[in-house]
Amino acid sequence: MKQAINIRLEKDILVTLDEYANELDKTRTSLIEKAIECYFDKLDEMVADKRIDNIKNGKTKAIPLEDVFKEAGINV
């Protein structure tokens, strides 16, 4: 189910968005949705990098997989 939101964009971004939408016979909404979906991939990388840094810096402790299985009652 789609939900409406309001955003404010700089005029030059909106002009560029409309140019792409017209060229591709797409709506603003469909292009914005696709752009956000693509950006989620970048955010996933950023989160992964942060988690790796936290492990390296000792802020987060890595738990061996064997311990996770044992805690879950899974015999491997």
Secondary structure, DSSP 4 states (H G I P E B T S, - for coil): ----------HHHHHHHHHHHHHHT--HHHHHHHHHHHHHHHHHHHHHHHHHHHHHTTSS----HHHHHHHHT---
